[in-house]
Amino acid sequence: MRIALCNEVIAAMPFERQCAFARSVGYDAIEIAPFTLTDDPARLPAAQAAAWRRAATDAGIAITSLHYLLRAIVRAIDSPAVRTMIDCSAAGQAEAVPVADLVRRWVPTGLIGHIHFNDPNRRGPGEGTMAFAPILAALAATKYPGDAAIEPFIYEPDGTTCAARQIGYLHGLIEAGK
């Protein structure tokens, strides 16, 4: 399993620095929210995309995914009826089945291709009450082959501190579970 950082957390940095920073604090990959790099991802010149791919490769970090691709369209429509993301934090707080049990049930089916590590309080791992050790143990036990991304929605005191603290927390749990 690769652990990625959503670049939205550190969007204030140029992309080359995002890649270098993410790798330096322990991430395997980066997940890109294209709106953090360009106003119109559909019209991105191939040369620019290649430059960003090279920047990631040079930093020794993979690019796992692109997300929020419809953001510009949703903003143009400006309708509450059109959304590209659903906030499931309320559902997550009300979920009766432990997340680790869900992992053990669904990973073997092959239907889980991407996981986000977030606490129900909209912060990252280690910044709330979610117990991530059982989730990581379940992912290891099921040999989850996919990607997991850290994408908090609250960055206190700032994005770089949160990103470093969250990957450190997960790596600590992974090491303790071995």
Residue, then its C-alpha position, 0 to 999 in steps of 0.5 A: m500500500r502506498i500512502a499519498l498526500c493530497n497536494e491540496v494540503i500544501a497547495a501554496m507551494p510550487f508543485e516541485r516543492q510539494c513533491a520534494f516535501a511530501r517525499s522528505v516527510g515520508y509519503d510514497a505518492i502525491e494525489i493531485a487536485p488539478f485546480t491547485l495547479t491550473d484553472d482549467p485542467a481540460r486545457l492543460p498543455a501536454a508539455q506542462a503535464a510532462a513537466w509535473r510528471r518529471a518533477a514527481t519522478d525527480a523527487g522520487i514520488a509517484i502520482t496516484s490520482l487526480h481528483y476534483l476534476l469537475r470543480a470548474i464545471v460545478r463552479a460555472i453551473d453554481s447550483p446546489a444540485v450539482r456536487t462532485m464530492i459528498d461530505c460523509s462525515a455525519a455518516g461516518q460518525a453514525e456508522a455502526v460497523p467498525v472501519a476495520d471490519l469494513v476493510r476486512r469485508w470489502v478489500p478481498t472483493g477487489l471493489i476498493g481501489h482507493i482509501h482516504f485516511n481522515d478522522p470524522n472530525r475532518r482532520g487527518p489521522g492522529e488528530g481525532t478519536m478515530a482508531f487507525a491502528p485496527i484499520l492499518a492492521a486490517l489493510a495489512a491482513t487483507k494485503y490491500p494493494g491499492d493507494a491510501a491518501i491523507e486529505p484532511f479538510i482542516y489544516e491547523p496550524d498549517g498544511t505542512t505541519c499537518a502533513a508531516r504529523q499525519i504521515g509520522y503518526l501512520h508510519g508509527l502505527i505501521e511500525a508498531g504493528k509489525 
